[in-house]
Amino acid sequence: MGFHKLVWKACIKNTASCKAAMKSGYLKEGIERQANFNKFMNVWEDHAFFGKLYSEWRNTKKNTRSK
């Protein structure tokens, strides 16, 4: 069985991970507010969600083979 959608989740303060998701072809789909409690900093953190559908992933694979 294959997959329908890939999901990338990152803390919005982790700008490197958010940029990597977008550079990898994921689309920003939304923000989950107060998704995780960081016990070391004693704060709630928001997470960004990025998604890529199977059809988008498959087209990316085809394009990289042809280069």
C-alpha positions as CSV (number, residue, x, y, z in Angstrom):
1,M,0.0,0.0,0.0
2,G,1.3,3.4,-0.9
3,F,0.7,6.8,0.6
4,H,-1.6,9.7,-0.2
5,K,0.1,12.6,1.6
6,L,3.4,13.4,3.3
7,V,3.3,15.8,6.2
8,W,6.2,17.9,7.6
9,K,5.7,19.5,11.0
10,A,8.1,22.0,12.5
11,C,8.2,24.6,15.3
12,I,7.6,28.0,13.7
13,K,10.7,29.3,15.4
14,N,12.8,26.7,13.6
15,T,13.1,28.8,10.4
16,A,15.7,26.4,8.9
17,S,13.3,23.5,9.0
18,C,10.4,25.6,7.6
19,K,12.6,26.8,4.7
20,A,13.8,23.2,4.1
21,A,10.2,22.0,3.8
22,M,9.3,24.7,1.3
23,K,12.5,24.1,-0.7
24,S,11.6,20.4,-0.8
25,G,8.3,21.2,-2.5
26,Y,6.0,21.0,0.5
27,L,3.2,23.6,0.7
28,K,2.4,25.4,4.0
29,E,-1.0,24.3,5.1
30,G,-1.4,26.0,8.4
31,I,-0.4,26.6,12.0
32,E,-1.2,24.5,15.0
33,R,-1.3,26.9,17.9
34,Q,0.3,25.9,21.2
35,A,1.0,22.4,19.8
36,N,3.9,21.5,22.1
37,F,5.0,22.5,25.6
38,N,8.7,23.2,25.8
39,K,9.5,22.3,29.4
40,F,13.1,23.7,29.2
41,M,11.9,27.2,28.1
42,N,8.6,26.9,30.0
43,V,6.6,28.0,26.9
44,W,4.0,26.7,24.5
45,E,5.2,26.6,20.9
46,D,3.3,26.9,17.7
47,H,3.9,24.4,14.9
48,A,3.7,24.9,11.1
49,F,2.3,22.1,9.0
50,F,3.5,21.5,5.4
51,G,2.1,18.9,3.0
52,K,3.0,17.2,-0.2
53,L,0.5,15.0,-2.1
54,Y,1.5,11.7,-3.7
55,S,0.9,13.2,-7.2
56,E,3.2,16.2,-6.4
57,W,5.9,13.8,-5.0
58,R,5.7,11.6,-8.1
59,N,6.0,14.5,-10.4
60,T,9.1,15.7,-8.5
61,K,10.7,12.3,-8.9
62,K,10.0,12.2,-12.6
63,N,11.5,15.7,-13.1
64,T,14.7,14.9,-11.2
65,R,15.3,11.8,-13.3
66,S,15.0,13.7,-16.5
67,K,17.8,16.2,-15.5
